[in-house]
């Protein structure tokens, strides 16, 4: 039911729609913790790719926008309408969940999570998605093509919620309108106004250093940080040839920095004085066709 979040029809942008290259995704996230029948705490967040568009004030249920250009994408009157819809949605959501929890004798406290949004592809086709979680586990998902709910876990509770939502014709009509009619228009407006933020590029800074956990092992560490956007390729070259995946090679997940850039580490275990030359190679969109090469023994950024 996160579909009530701001995906409303909007006027055409003042100029031609952004001719985008690539795939873009809007995600609307909701986490509600039900402490008891009379108190629920809700957090909400909107993302365009990895850019935080805004969040929900859990005390007033009003929207706090993080990017100035997001406000420009819609008139003030539309934002007022969105906030009203969110408050109506959350009030109804909390009431219905509590009603179902009492009827099914669900123990408090528990957590309900929703993620909804849409993906816009380069050919302007789109795909919507809605997922519901319960206490950190997948619970239900929505097929937005025909507005039918699918069980992620087959329990008495999930079947009850599935039946309830499936019979909610008002919700089905809302889903049809939001996800099948307005997603592309909303996305293109945000892409138009947020173009500079989405096209931002930051060069990676890479450093190679060593650690010696034992006398017979040397760890070569390639630390890459400060890059944006997120996709990146980091590899080790041994005598000019790429080291294949294996137990000696360990690369961390891509982790966020506080300034909306990213970092990672790639660690290669070698024998001390093995006679080979090693180079850390970094490829990233901001580098174009070039590669960043950092040899071991001559570390530099």
C-alpha positions in Angstrom: 0.0 0.0 0.0 3.0 2.3 -0.3 1.5 3.2 -3.7 -0.2 6.1 -1.9 3.2 7.8 -1.8 3.8 10.7 -4.3 3.3 9.3 -7.8 0.6 11.7 -9.1 -0.1 13.0 -12.5 1.9 16.1 -13.2 2.0 18.7 -16.0 4.5 18.4 -18.8 7.9 19.9 -18.2 8.5 23.4 -19.6 10.9 21.9 -22.2 11.3 18.6 -24.0 11.5 15.5 -21.8 15.0 14.5 -20.8 16.5 12.2 -23.4 18.0 9.8 -20.9 20.4 6.9 -21.5 20.3 4.1 -19.0 17.8 2.6 -16.5 16.5 4.6 -13.5 14.6 3.5 -10.5 12.4 5.3 -7.9 12.0 3.6 -4.6 9.6 4.6 -1.8 10.4 2.9 1.5 8.2 2.6 4.6 8.9 1.0 7.9 6.2 1.0 10.6 6.9 -0.4 14.1 3.6 -1.4 15.9 4.4 -1.2 19.6 0.8 -1.9 20.7 -2.7 -1.3 19.5 -2.5 2.5 20.1 1.1 3.4 19.1 2.9 2.9 15.8 6.1 4.6 14.7 6.6 5.2 10.9 9.7 6.1 8.9 9.6 6.9 5.2 12.2 7.6 2.5 12.1 8.4 -1.2 15.1 7.5 -3.5 15.9 8.2 -7.1 18.7 5.8 -7.8 20.9 6.4 -4.7 19.9 10.1 -4.3 17.7 10.7 -1.3 14.7 12.8 -2.5 13.1 13.3 0.9 11.9 11.7 4.1 8.8 11.5 6.2 8.6 13.3 9.6 7.5 10.5 11.9 5.8 12.9 14.3 3.9 15.1 11.9 3.8 12.8 8.8 4.9 15.7 6.6 7.5 15.6 3.8 11.1 16.9 4.3 12.7 17.3 0.8 16.5 17.0 0.6 17.0 18.3 -2.9 15.9 21.7 -4.0 15.2 20.5 -7.5 12.6 18.0 -6.2 10.4 20.9 -5.0 10.6 22.4 -8.5 9.3 19.3 -10.2 5.8 19.8 -8.8 3.7 22.9 -7.9 3.2 23.7 -4.3 -0.5 22.7 -4.5 0.5 19.2 -5.6 2.9 18.8 -2.7 0.1 19.8 -0.3 -2.1 17.2 -1.9 0.6 14.5 -1.6 1.1 15.3 2.1 -2.6 14.9 2.7 -2.7 11.6 0.8 0.2 10.3 2.9 -1.5 11.2 6.1 -4.8 9.6 5.0 -2.9 6.5 3.9 -0.9 6.1 7.1 -4.0 6.6 9.3 -5.8 3.9 7.3 -2.8 1.7 7.1 -2.3 1.7 10.9 -6.0 1.2 11.5 -6.2 -1.8 9.2 -3.0 -3.4 10.4 -4.1 -3.2 14.0 -7.5 -4.5 13.2 -6.0 -7.5 11.4 -3.4 -8.1 14.1 -6.1 -8.2 16.8 -8.3 -10.5 14.8 -5.4 -12.9 14.0 -4.0 -12.5 17.5 -0.6 -11.3 16.3 1.7 -10.6 19.2 3.1 -7.0 19.6 5.5 -5.5 18.9 6.0 -6.2 15.2 7.3 -4.4 12.1 5.7 -3.9 8.7 7.8 -2.8 5.8 6.9 -1.7 2.3 8.9 -0.8 -0.8 7.3 0.4 -3.9 8.3 2.2 -7.1 9.1 1.8 -10.7 11.9 1.3 -13.1 12.1 3.3 -16.3 14.1 1.8 -19.2 15.8 3.7 -22.0 13.0 2.9 -24.5 10.5 4.6 -22.0 8.9 1.4 -21.0 8.5 0.9 -17.3 8.0 -1.8 -14.7 6.4 -1.1 -11.3 6.9 -3.1 -8.1 5.4 -3.4 -4.6 6.9 -5.6 -1.9 5.6 -6.0 1.7 7.7 -7.4 4.6 6.8 -8.6 8.0 9.3 -8.7 10.9 12.2 -8.5 8.4 10.9 -11.3 6.2 9.4 -11.2 2.7 5.7 -11.4 3.1 3.7 -10.3 -0.1 4.4 -8.9 -3.5 2.1 -7.2 -6.0 1.9 -8.0 -9.7 1.2 -4.5 -10.9 0.2 -5.7 -14.4 -3.0 -7.4 -13.1 -3.1 -6.1 -9.5 -2.9 -9.5 -7.9 -1.0 -10.3 -4.7 1.5 -13.2 -4.5 2.5 -14.9 -1.2 6.2 -14.7 -0.4 5.5 -17.0 2.6 2.5 -19.3 3.0 1.0 -18.7 6.4 -2.4 -18.1 7.9 -1.5 -14.5 8.4 -0.2 -13.9 4.9 -3.2 -15.6 3.4 -5.5 -13.4 5.5 -3.7 -10.2 4.4 -3.6 -11.4 0.7 -7.4 -12.0 0.8 -8.0 -8.6 2.4 -5.9 -6.7 -0.1 -7.2 -8.6 -3.1 -10.8 -7.7 -2.2 -9.9 -4.0 -1.8 -11.1 -2.7 -5.2 -10.3 0.9 -4.3 -6.7 -0.1 -3.8 -6.6 -2.0 -7.0 -7.9 1.0 -8.9 -5.3 3.2 -7.3 -2.5 0.9 -8.2 -3.8 0.8 -11.8 -3.7 4.6 -12.0 -0.4 5.2 -10.3 1.8 2.5 -11.6 0.4 2.0 -15.1 -0.6 5.5 -16.0 1.7 8.1 -14.3 5.0 6.4 -13.5 6.8 7.4 -16.7 5.6 11.0 -16.4 6.7 11.3 -12.8 10.1 9.8 -13.5 10.8 12.0 -16.5 10.0 15.1 -14.5 12.4 14.1 -11.8 15.0 13.2 -14.4 14.5 16.6 -16.0 15.0 18.6 -12.8 17.6 16.3 -11.3 19.8 15.9 -14.3 22.8 17.5 -12.8 22.7 15.4 -9.7 22.2 12.2 -11.7 25.0 13.0 -14.1 27.5 14.0 -11.4 30.8 12.2 -11.7 33.6 12.0 -9.1 37.0 10.6 -9.9 38.2 7.6 -7.8 41.3 8.0 -5.6 43.2 4.8 -5.1 46.0 3.8 -2.8 47.9 0.5 -2.5 49.5 -0.6 0.8 50.4 -3.8 2.5 49.7 -5.8 5.7 51.6 -8.8 7.1 49.3 -11.0 9.2 52.0 -13.7 9.3 55.7 -14.3 8.2 54.6 -16.4 5.2 51.8 -14.1 3.9 51.6 -10.6 2.6 48.3 -8.8 2.0 48.2 -6.3 -0.8 45.4 -3.8 -0.2 44.0 -1.5 -2.9 41.7 1.1 -1.3 39.5 3.0 -3.7 37.4 5.9 -2.5 35.6 9.1 -3.5 34.0 7.8 -6.7 30.5 8.5 -8.1 28.4 7.0 -9.6 28.4 3.6 -7.8 29.4 1.1 -10.5 33.2 0.5 -10.6 35.7 -2.2 -11.6 38.7 -3.0 -9.4 41.1 -5.8 -10.3 44.6 -6.9 -9.5 47.1 -7.5 -12.3 49.9 -10.0 -11.8 52.7 -9.5 -14.4 50.1 -7.7 -16.5 47.5 -10.4 -16.4 44.3 -10.1 -14.4 44.2 -12.2 -11.2 41.1 -14.5 -11.4 38.6 -14.8 -8.6 39.8 -17.3 -5.9 40.5 -17.7 -2.2 43.5 -15.3 -2.4 41.4 -12.4 -3.7 38.9 -10.7 -1.4 36.9 -7.6 -2.5 34.6 -5.8 -0.1 31.1 -4.6 -1.0 30.8 -1.0 -2.3 30.2 1.1 0.8 28.9 4.7 1.0 30.8 7.7 2.2 29.2 10.6 4.0 29.4 12.9 0.9 27.4 10.6 -1.4 30.5 9.0 -2.9 31.6 5.4 -2.5 34.6 3.3 -1.4 35.8 -0.3 -1.5 38.8 -2.4 -0.8 40.4 -5.2 -2.8 42.8 -7.4 -0.9 45.2 -9.9 -2.6 47.1 -12.5 -0.5 50.6 -13.2 -1.9 53.8 -14.9 -0.7 56.5 -12.4 0.4 59.2 -11.9 -2.3 57.3 -14.1 -4.8 59.1 -12.4 -7.7 55.9 -11.1 -9.5 54.9 -7.5 -10.1 51.4 -6.4 -9.0 49.2 -3.5 -10.1 45.8 -2.5 -8.9 43.6 -1.4 -11.9 40.5 0.8 -11.5 38.0 1.4 -14.2 35.2 3.9 -13.7 32.7 6.0 -15.7 34.5 9.2 -14.6 37.8 8.0 -16.2 36.3 7.5 -19.6 38.3 4.9 -21.6 41.3 5.3 -19.3 42.2 3.1 -16.4 43.8 4.0 -13.1 46.9 1.9 -12.5 48.6 1.8 -9.0 51.6 -0.4 -8.8 52.6 -2.1 -5.5 55.7 -0.4 -4.2 55.0 2.9 -5.8 51.7 3.8 -4.1 50.2 7.1 -5.1 46.8 8.6 -5.6 
